[in-house]
Amino acid sequence: MHKPSIALFAIVITVTFPIVNSFAQDWSSCASDLDDLRRRADDASTAAQNAEQMKRDFESAEEEFRQCRQFPQIYDFLRDGCQAKRYELDSANSSYRSSLNSLRSELDDVDSKVRSAASSCGFDLARLLGPPPSVPAGVRNPNQCAIYLRYKGRIPEQSLLGICAKQMSTDECRKCLE
């Protein structure tokens, strides 16, 4: 009679354990978390589009204010020293900053849902992102920079710079995202 070897037993356990483990997985929880992730990603996409529109509105108000200051006889319709244009610029700036905060919040939600889905699906979704991005030398906050680099090319560059500038200086953000 032939006794099974320990090596053969180890191979059988190694091969069958992941299969048994996948049968024990709660796939309804996985599906639910992936659906939540899809909704959060849609929300983040909408927030990015809104931020882009708010950026254009801000740039337009900025140009109108500049023209009013440069040529008040033409652009200062209310003859108030361009105060109305200044108010429009401040309002557009506030709306733009608010949209960037909303986008950041939505991206945080996406990040949270990715982690939740990875856990409930028993899959390391982070490996889909590939290796961590290469942070340029001399960046003062490399961990923060690495986060922004992951979104480079996925959301509009100006929006990303705006979000980054809330945590780091504009020059530091430019250096990070170059």
Phi, psi and omega per residue, in radians:
M1 nan 2.440 -3.048
H2 -1.781 2.178 3.133
K3 -1.537 2.352 3.085
P4 -1.142 2.451 -3.125
S5 -1.434 2.788 3.105
I6 -1.120 -0.645 -3.138
A7 -1.082 -0.747 3.129
L8 -1.120 -0.727 3.100
F9 -1.065 -0.753 3.129
A10 -1.097 -0.681 3.128
I11 -1.151 -0.771 -3.135
V12 -1.079 -0.791 3.138
I13 -1.108 -0.771 -3.117
T14 -1.088 -0.686 -3.103
V15 -1.360 -0.719 -3.036
T16 -1.477 -0.457 -3.095
F17 -1.040 -0.825 3.114
P18 -1.072 -0.585 3.131
I19 -1.183 -0.819 3.118
V20 -1.093 -0.738 -3.140
N21 -1.078 -0.690 -3.128
S22 -1.200 -0.510 3.076
F23 -1.238 -0.472 -3.130
A24 -1.467 -0.178 -3.110
Q25 -1.086 2.479 3.092
D26 -1.536 1.569 -3.043
W27 -1.243 -0.439 3.102
S28 -1.190 -0.652 3.071
S29 -1.151 -0.713 3.096
C30 -1.053 -0.854 -3.129
A31 -1.074 -0.724 3.133
S32 -1.100 -0.786 3.134
D33 -1.142 -0.644 3.097
L34 -1.192 -0.640 3.051
D35 -1.112 -0.748 3.082
D36 -1.059 -0.720 3.123
L37 -1.076 -0.755 3.128
R38 -1.062 -0.780 3.129
R39 -1.110 -0.742 3.132
R40 -1.144 -0.670 3.104
A41 -1.142 -0.694 3.070
D42 -1.088 -0.752 3.110
D43 -1.079 -0.722 3.132
A44 -1.155 -0.668 3.102
S45 -1.103 -0.759 3.096
T46 -1.090 -0.720 3.126
A47 -1.128 -0.665 3.106
A48 -1.159 -0.709 3.096
Q49 -1.122 -0.718 3.100
N50 -1.103 -0.741 3.121
A51 -1.080 -0.694 3.116
E52 -1.112 -0.736 3.116
Q53 -1.145 -0.733 3.123
M54 -1.126 -0.608 3.080
K55 -1.109 -0.792 3.116
R56 -1.097 -0.719 3.115
D57 -1.090 -0.732 3.120
F58 -1.107 -0.807 3.138
E59 -1.081 -0.671 3.097
S60 -1.132 -0.803 3.119
A61 -1.114 -0.646 3.113
E62 -1.107 -0.757 3.123
E63 -1.156 -0.741 3.117
E64 -1.095 -0.700 3.107
F65 -1.153 -0.751 3.113
R66 -1.047 -0.784 3.129
Q67 -1.125 -0.695 3.135
C68 -1.082 -0.761 3.140
R69 -1.186 -0.634 -3.094
Q70 -1.365 -0.667 -3.090
F71 -2.300 1.191 -3.068
P72 -1.084 -0.559 -3.132
Q73 -1.096 -0.400 -3.135
I74 -1.746 -0.757 -2.962
Y75 -1.802 -0.206 -3.141
D76 -1.595 1.316 -3.045
F77 -1.055 -0.632 -3.085
L78 -1.523 -0.111 -3.124
R79 0.926 0.794 -3.126
D80 -1.985 0.384 -3.120
G81 1.212 0.515 3.113
C82 1.185 0.332 3.132
Q83 -1.114 -0.647 3.116
A84 -1.140 -0.703 3.111
K85 -1.177 -0.631 3.105
R86 -1.134 -0.731 3.099
Y87 -1.078 -0.761 3.114
E88 -1.078 -0.697 3.109
L89 -1.128 -0.819 3.132
D90 -1.082 -0.700 3.133
S91 -1.143 -0.766 3.123
A92 -1.134 -0.669 3.107
N93 -1.108 -0.769 3.120
S94 -1.090 -0.757 3.131
S95 -1.122 -0.700 3.131
Y96 -1.114 -0.832 3.125
R97 -1.076 -0.696 3.105
S98 -1.096 -0.726 3.134
S99 -1.155 -0.600 3.091
L100 -1.183 -0.679 3.079
N101 -1.118 -0.710 3.102
S102 -1.108 -0.735 3.120
L103 -1.081 -0.782 3.130
R104 -1.047 -0.752 3.112
S105 -1.073 -0.764 3.123
E106 -1.119 -0.698 3.113
L107 -1.160 -0.632 3.053
D108 -1.097 -0.695 3.092
D109 -1.100 -0.739 3.110
V110 -1.065 -0.798 3.135
D111 -1.021 -0.770 3.125
S112 -1.092 -0.743 -3.135
K113 -1.204 -0.573 3.068
V114 -1.074 -0.793 3.137
R115 -1.117 -0.721 3.140
S116 -1.122 -0.793 3.128
A117 -1.128 -0.693 3.121
A118 -1.052 -0.733 -3.134
S119 -1.188 -0.870 -3.059
S120 -1.269 -0.429 3.132
C121 -1.597 -0.139 3.133
G122 1.156 0.646 -3.079
F123 -2.427 2.391 3.132
D124 -1.444 1.570 -3.124
L125 -1.170 -0.396 -3.139
A126 -1.072 -0.513 -3.126
R127 -1.191 -0.339 3.071
L128 -1.189 -0.432 3.133
L129 -1.311 -0.233 -3.119
G130 1.443 -2.987 -3.117
P131 -1.180 2.734 3.118
P132 -1.022 2.568 -3.114
P133 -1.162 2.680 3.106
S134 -1.404 2.032 -3.136
V135 -1.494 2.269 3.130
P136 -1.014 2.563 3.133
A137 -1.106 2.508 3.057
G138 1.548 -0.027 3.094
V139 -1.266 2.285 -3.049
R140 -1.222 -0.557 -3.105
N141 -2.162 1.369 -3.040
P142 -1.107 -0.577 3.139
N143 -1.154 -0.783 3.109
Q144 -1.132 -0.747 3.133
C145 -1.042 -0.729 -3.132
A146 -1.049 -0.628 3.106
I147 -1.110 -0.824 -3.126
Y148 -1.155 -0.629 3.135
L149 -1.108 -0.528 3.109
R150 -1.119 -0.482 -3.123
Y151 -1.635 -0.113 -3.136
K152 -1.073 2.244 -3.110
G153 1.513 -0.136 -3.135
R154 -1.833 -0.478 3.040
I155 -2.251 2.766 -3.091
P156 -0.949 2.421 -3.055
E157 -1.013 -0.737 -3.137
Q158 -1.139 -0.653 3.092
S159 -1.115 -0.761 3.131
L160 -1.105 -0.730 3.088
L161 -1.079 -0.706 3.120
G162 -1.105 -0.732 3.121
I163 -1.152 -0.804 -3.136
C164 -1.033 -0.727 -3.073
A165 -1.125 -0.240 3.073
K166 -1.332 -0.367 -3.090
Q167 -1.918 -0.502 -3.082
M168 -2.358 2.916 3.104
S169 -1.174 2.744 3.131
T170 -1.040 -0.742 3.122
D171 -1.092 -0.723 3.121
E172 -1.117 -0.696 3.114
C173 -1.121 -0.776 3.112
R174 -1.043 -0.757 3.129
K175 -1.092 -0.748 3.139
C176 -1.080 -0.805 -2.989
L177 -1.613 0.111 -3.121
E178 -1.121 nan nan
